Amino acid sequence: MWKRVVSMVCFMALPTIGIAGSMNGTLFTDGDAGFDFYSPSVFEKSKWQIQYGGEVKLQARFVWDGSNNEVLTGDGHAIVAFTQGQNAAFRNSPSQPVRQNLFTHGVGAFVHPNGLHLELWFDAGKAHVWSKDQRCGVGIRTPNPNACLASSSTQSASYITSPVKFSLKKGTAYWVRIAVTSDPSNSQFAVLRASLLEETPTGIVLHQEGAIGFMPSTFLPYSENLKGTIGRTPQSGNNITYSVFDYGF
């Protein structure tokens, strides 16, 4: 029954392609060092929205090109985030509508062969990452954060759930949704919430949810707008087609 309810709610929430606040495209394999990413101007948000009780949202539907149902392994993943900064060492694919530099800071989530991950970026290449297998976090080019997440929202405000069963497959559509809000109990903090869903023949299945508090002064430190960003890592193999929206959930 729960699966049917989730399917109905998610289906009703899926937006229609082709109106303001939406975009379709492809993440390619020929960006610098194999990265690709794009930050369409239509998804820029004022930073003040998350500092005075507001909320910013972004969701993307990702499909890896290739033979349907072939299971992906390794560390490749596709990202949805709000970002800032410019790292001129890496540019996106020349096939994107605009050549852009990689971001230096941001908060977001990604779909990976082992499920949903939460990620906070800072200092041009450093990051903290959490998943069901790494609840206390892993540091990328920096020490581990040692900030542990619970396994459910009933245990803590910072958590990441475990999927009953999950695999990342070519030809299958996965949705990654993020929302960033101010923390009503502490004006120095904000909260990142994320979820991972999959389209199946019987409906849309909610696999995982997660949330973590963070300091915007560290991970979104600039006064510039937040850039809604989608991206892929070099290990992601085939091209990834996407549809991205800032509404519908």
DANORPE-V365658 format. One record per backbone hydrogen bond with DSSP energy under -1.0 kcal/mol. CO is the residue of the C=O (numbers start at 1). NH is the residue of the N-H. If there is no record, write none. Layout:
BEGIN
CO | NH
CO | NH
END
This chain:
BEGIN
1 | 5
2 | 6
3 | 7
4 | 8
5 | 9
6 | 10
7 | 11
8 | 12
9 | 13
10 | 14
21 | 246
23 | 244
25 | 242
27 | 240
31 | 34
32 | 35
36 | 232
38 | 230
40 | 43
41 | 44
45 | 226
46 | 49
47 | 50
48 | 51
48 | 52
54 | 182
56 | 180
58 | 178
59 | 245
60 | 176
61 | 243
62 | 174
63 | 241
64 | 171
67 | 70
70 | 170
77 | 233
78 | 111
79 | 231
80 | 109
81 | 229
82 | 107
83 | 227
84 | 104
84 | 105
87 | 90
87 | 102
90 | 102
91 | 32
93 | 96
100 | 92
102 | 87
105 | 84
106 | 121
107 | 82
108 | 119
109 | 80
110 | 117
111 | 78
112 | 115
115 | 112
117 | 110
118 | 130
119 | 108
120 | 128
121 | 106
122 | 126
126 | 122
127 | 140
128 | 120
129 | 138
130 | 118
134 | 137
135 | 149
138 | 129
140 | 127
150 | 160
152 | 155
152 | 156
158 | 150
159 | 211
168 | 72
169 | 172
170 | 69
173 | 199
174 | 62
175 | 197
176 | 60
177 | 195
178 | 58
179 | 193
180 | 56
181 | 191
183 | 186
186 | 189
189 | 183
190 | 214
191 | 181
192 | 212
193 | 179
194 | 210
195 | 177
196 | 207
196 | 208
197 | 175
198 | 205
200 | 203
203 | 200
205 | 198
208 | 196
209 | 161
210 | 194
211 | 159
212 | 192
214 | 190
215 | 218
215 | 219
216 | 220
226 | 45
227 | 83
229 | 81
230 | 38
231 | 79
232 | 36
233 | 236
239 | 65
240 | 27
241 | 63
242 | 25
243 | 61
244 | 23
245 | 59
END
